[in-house]
Amino acid sequence: MEPYNEKIKREFDEWKNREPGTIEKISGFVGKPVEMVIQPFIEKIGPLLEDVLKNSNKYIAEAIQNSHEPPMDITKFTPDEFVEWHKKADSDSDTLIKAGITALSAEGAVGGFLGFNALLAEVPVSFGTIIAFANKIAVTYHLDVSNEATQVEILKAITAGSSSTIESKTEATSTFSISNIIIQKTSWGSIASGNLYGANSVILTVRQLLKTLGIGISKRKATQFLPGLGAVTGGVINGAWANESLNGVREYCRYTVTQKYFEFYTEPSANS
């Protein structure tokens, strides 16, 4: 029988190499005609997404407060106990993904009735919803969502899941860092102040991720306003995006926690 940690790694690699879903591909293609139209919005959307990220503490607090069980030291599990716990976390994360798809689908349907003037309002709302559910998924796997390194990795997972081509998805996943990253606690503050001088280089990474996400979300939103498309299409596109993005977060989380557990468990001092 395939060892559990190898099984999870295989499934993670399969996700990384899987082509984006059909709807994601179609939305990326259909969105091309509106790129020029939404260009004036792009420079404004980046800072709006930064504001959402800076204010994400309330989402993090909500995620922790609503977690199904208090944080635990999973390194104390036996391998069999870990597998049982991990499968329960998979089930709980599936429920969260379905809830996220429902929420984003409803939001997309409403957006189908609105015009371009609502774009600047809708994009941050969609991003905030994704961040909220992403943090809840991470908490389900007992990752420390208050850690800025974890937040950056979550953003990368969302970006990978938001990709409409395998090339852009590969670019996002290739920068995953499973080992611990040391990120200064001043980094979000530096984003808030707009002062990048001397700040950790992760800020530039965050801003690039937010720019990529902002463009991608804007294109999806803008397709709702094309002739012949509307509320139903908006709901489908948003739902597909939620499915791909949140599954990306789920795959990252389940792989990360499994790797960390089995690395600890196989250390010579782990069982001494």
NORHU-V720248 format. One record per residue. N is the residue number from 1. D_FIRST is the distance of its C-alpha to the first C-alpha in Angstrom with 1 decimal. Layout:
N_D_FIRST + N_D_FIRST
//
This chain:
1_0.0 + 2_3.8 + 3_6.3 + 4_8.7 + 5_11.7 + 6_10.5 + 7_9.7 + 8_13.2 + 9_14.7 + 10_13.8 + 11_15.3 + 12_18.2 + 13_18.9 + 14_18.8 + 15_21.3 + 16_23.5 + 17_23.7 + 18_24.3 + 19_27.9 + 20_30.0 + 21_30.5 + 22_33.3 + 23_35.6 + 24_35.2 + 25_36.1 + 26_39.0 + 27_40.3 + 28_40.2 + 29_42.2 + 30_44.6 + 31_45.2 + 32_46.7 + 33_50.1 + 34_50.4 + 35_49.6 + 36_53.2 + 37_54.3 + 38_51.9 + 39_52.6 + 40_55.2 + 41_52.7 + 42_50.1 + 43_52.1 + 44_52.6 + 45_49.1 + 46_47.6 + 47_49.6 + 48_48.9 + 49_45.2 + 50_45.9 + 51_47.8 + 52_44.9 + 53_42.6 + 54_45.2 + 55_45.5 + 56_41.8 + 57_42.2 + 58_43.1 + 59_39.9 + 60_37.9 + 61_39.9 + 62_39.2 + 63_35.5 + 64_35.4 + 65_37.8 + 66_35.9 + 67_32.4 + 68_30.9 + 69_30.6 + 70_32.3 + 71_30.6 + 72_28.4 + 73_27.1 + 74_23.3 + 75_23.1 + 76_23.9 + 77_20.8 + 78_18.1 + 79_14.6 + 80_14.1 + 81_17.6 + 82_17.0 + 83_14.1 + 84_16.4 + 85_19.3 + 86_17.8 + 87_17.0 + 88_20.6 + 89_21.9 + 90_20.3 + 91_22.1 + 92_25.3 + 93_25.3 + 94_24.9 + 95_28.1 + 96_29.8 + 97_29.2 + 98_30.7 + 99_33.6 + 100_34.1 + 101_34.1 + 102_36.7 + 103_38.8 + 104_38.9 + 105_39.5 + 106_42.5 + 107_43.8 + 108_43.6 + 109_45.5 + 110_48.2 + 111_48.4 + 112_49.1 + 113_52.5 + 114_53.5 + 115_54.8 + 116_54.3 + 117_56.2 + 118_53.3 + 119_50.8 + 120_51.4 + 121_50.8 + 122_47.8 + 123_45.6 + 124_45.6 + 125_44.9 + 126_41.8 + 127_40.6 + 128_41.3 + 129_39.3 + 130_36.2 + 131_36.6 + 132_36.8 + 133_33.7 + 134_31.8 + 135_32.8 + 136_31.8 + 137_28.3 + 138_28.2 + 139_29.5 + 140_26.8 + 141_24.3 + 142_27.0 + 143_28.0 + 144_31.6 + 145_33.5 + 146_36.7 + 147_35.6 + 148_37.1 + 149_34.2 + 150_31.9 + 151_34.6 + 152_34.8 + 153_31.1 + 154_31.3 + 155_34.2 + 156_32.2 + 157_29.4 + 158_32.2 + 159_33.8 + 160_30.7 + 161_30.3 + 162_34.0 + 163_34.0 + 164_35.3 + 165_34.2 + 166_31.1 + 167_33.4 + 168_34.4 + 169_30.9 + 170_29.8 + 171_32.8 + 172_32.0 + 173_28.3 + 174_29.2 + 175_31.2 + 176_28.5 + 177_28.7 + 178_25.7 + 179_27.6 + 180_30.5 + 181_33.6 + 182_37.0 + 183_39.2 + 184_42.7 + 185_43.5 + 186_46.6 + 187_44.7 + 188_45.0 + 189_48.6 + 190_49.3 + 191_48.1 + 192_50.3 + 193_53.3 + 194_52.7 + 195_53.3 + 196_50.8 + 197_52.8 + 198_50.9 + 199_48.0 + 200_44.4 + 201_43.2 + 202_40.5 + 203_43.4 + 204_43.8 + 205_40.1 + 206_40.4 + 207_43.5 + 208_42.1 + 209_39.1 + 210_41.5 + 211_43.7 + 212_40.9 + 213_39.8 + 214_43.5 + 215_44.1 + 216_41.0 + 217_41.8 + 218_45.5 + 219_44.9 + 220_42.8 + 221_45.5 + 222_48.2 + 223_46.9 + 224_47.7 + 225_51.4 + 226_51.4 + 227_53.6 + 228_51.8 + 229_49.0 + 230_49.1 + 231_47.6 + 232_45.0 + 233_43.8 + 234_43.9 + 235_41.6 + 236_39.1 + 237_39.1 + 238_38.8 + 239_36.0 + 240_34.0 + 241_34.7 + 242_33.5 + 243_30.3 + 244_29.5 + 245_30.8 + 246_29.2 + 247_25.8 + 248_26.3 + 249_27.0 + 250_24.0 + 251_21.6 + 252_23.4 + 253_23.4 + 254_19.8 + 255_18.8 + 256_21.7 + 257_21.1 + 258_17.4 + 259_18.4 + 260_21.3 + 261_19.5 + 262_16.9 + 263_19.8 + 264_21.8 + 265_19.3 + 266_18.8 + 267_22.6 + 268_24.3 + 269_26.6 + 270_24.2 + 271_23.8 + 272_27.3
//
